[in-house]
Amino acid sequence: MRELAILTIITALSAVSCGPGFGDISRELSGGYEYWSEGSSPYLLGPSWGKQIYPQVIDYDFDSSFVIVVQKPSLNDHKAFLKGKLSIEYGVFIDYEDKNTLKIDVDFLERYLFPDSILYRNMKSRGISTTRSRADFGLMQGVIDSLFQYDPYYVDLFSRPVNYWIISHKEQNADDYVPMSRVYGPYSREDYLKKRKELGVPEELTLKLDEDGDK
């Protein structure tokens, strides 16, 4: 039963990433991450429950331990991707909190879902249900708009034309149901260069972009 519940959740979370269509391009990277280019919206899709890097991903490089990424953040794309992800995770949170029927490791939930519990309780207080109706998505859009206006993480994300990210697989916990890499960012170019030195990212991994994100 536990394995079935976990598989159901993982499948659902993977499905919200606006899956592949005709003419799309994908490339498997490392640590369970993939590069997807769907028309004009390239992004990095990571393991379920993990942090994704939404459009526009304009360059990346990787080895077995790291993925480095540069992104020109797209507000519309980011909101659309986030809405799908939150709707699924919110349903999992409500199921666990209200019914205590979710068969999944509690420690795993506390580390990867419960850090956002304040957000989910805010959604619950607004009357958002788990049926994913049109009305629910309308209310959820209000929550997301507020996040992008006031939450320090999202304010920082869109404060620069270009963001840099480092994904480190060295922190993965092999005992997790879904092993997670550590995602560092978003960074300015200056902070990114400091962080990659601190983490020991090999010099062979490069992003062929200047400070403004131009090739």
N, C-alpha and C positions, 0 to 999 in steps of 0.2 A: 504493500500500500504506500509506504514512504517513497519508494522509488518511482511509483506511478505518479504521485503528486508532484514530485520534483520534475519529472520529465514533462508533465503537462505545463508547469510554470515556465520551464526553460523554453519549450516550444512556443508558448504564447509570447514571451518576451522577444524571442528571435523574430517572430512574425511582424512585430510592430515597426520593424526597421525599413518598411516600404521595400519589400523584397525584390529580387531581380526581375527584369523584364527583357523584352526583345531588344537586342543591341547593347545591353549593358555589359560592362567590363568589370571583372573581378580578379583579384590576385591575393593568394594566401600569403600572409606575412609570417610572424612568429608569435608565440604565446596565445594562440587562438584568435588573433586579429586578422581581419581581411580588409583589403582596399576595394571599395565599390565605386564605380563611376556610372551613375544613372543620369544620362543626358548631361546637364550642366551642374549636377549636384554631387560631386565626389565626396566621399566620407569614409571614415574608418569604423568598421563594425567589430566590436569586441565581444567577448563571452557574455552570455546573459547575466544580468545583475551588475555587470561591470560598467565603467564609464566609457561612453562612446565619444568619438570626435566627429561632430556633425559638419555639414558643408560650410564652406568650400575648402576641402583639403587640396592644396595646390602643389605640395611636394612632400616626399617622405623617403626614409631610408631605414634599413633594419639589418640586424643579425639575430643570432639565437638568444641574445640577452636583452636587446633594446629595440624599440621602434622610435624614431624621431620624426616629428611631423611639423609642418608649417601650414597654417590655416588662415584664410580670409573669412571671418565669420559672417554668415548670412542670417539675418534676423528672422526672415520668413521661414527659411528651411529649419532653423533651430527650433522655432516654436512648433512647427508641424511635427518634427521628430519627437520633441519632448512631450507633446500631448499624448501621442501613442504610447510612449514608454510609461508615463505617469498613470495612465488609465489602467494598465495591467498591474503595475506595482501597487496602486491604491487598492485594487480588488484583493490582492494577496494580503495586504495589511489589514483590511476590514475583516477578512475571513479569519485571520489569526486573532485579532483583538476581540471581535464580537462572539465568535463561535469556538475558538480554540480547536479547530478541526484540521488545521494545516499540518500535514505530516512532513515536516522538514526540520533539519537541525536548528535548534534555537540559537546557538552561538553564531551560526552562519547568518541567520536572520538579523540578529542584533548588530552585526558588523556591516551588513550590506543593505539592509532595508530600514531598520529602526533609526539610523541617523537622520532620516527624513521624516520621522514620526510627527514632528510639529507641523510640517507641510501637509501630511495626510490628514491630521486632525483638523487643520484649517479647512481642507476640502470637505471633510465630513460635516463640519459646523455650517457650511454653506448649503447643505442638503444634497450634495452630489452622491448619487447612488452608484452601485456597481453594475448596473444594467447597460451602461455605455450608450444611453439614449442621446438623441439630439440635444435635449435639454441639459443632460449631464455634461456634454462636450461644451455647450455654451457657458455653463457655470465654470467649467475647468479652464476655459479660455481666459476668463476674468482672473483666475488665480495665477495663470501663467503670465499674463500681461503685468500683473502686480510684481511678480518675481523679477521680470526683466527691468522693471522701473526702480525697485527698491533693494533687491537682494545684492549684497556686495559682490558675490561671485559673478553674477550676470552683468552687473554694472561694469566690473573689471573686464569681463570677456569682450564686451563691445566698446571698450574705451580706446582700443587700438585698431588700426586697419589690418594688422597682422598679428597672429598669436603663434607661439611656439610651444610644443608639447614634447615630453619624454615619457615613454612607456617602458618601465623596467620590469622584467620577468623574474628578477632575482628574489623579489619579495613574495612570490607565489607560495601558497600553503598547499602542499600536495594532498593534505587530508580533507580539504574543502570538497564539497560536492561539485562545485564549479571553481577550479583554481583561478584566482584573480591576480592579475598584474597590478602594479602600482602605477597610477597615472599622475604625472607631475605637470602642472600648468593650469591655466594658460599663463605664458610668460611673455614679457617683452624680449627683444633679441638680447639685450644686455643680461637680463636675469637668466635667460635660457643658457647662455654661454657659461655663466657661473655655475648653474646647476649641472650641466653636462660634465663639467670638470670635476665637480664634487662627487658625482655618481660614477665617474670613470668610464664615460661613454667613449669608445674607441675613436681615434681621429679619422679612421677610414670611413666612418659614417658621416655623411655630409648632406647639407641642404643647399642646393645651388640657387640661392636667392639672396638678394640684398635686403637692407633694412625695410624697404617698402614692399617687399614681397614680389619684386619683379625678377623674371628669369634673366 
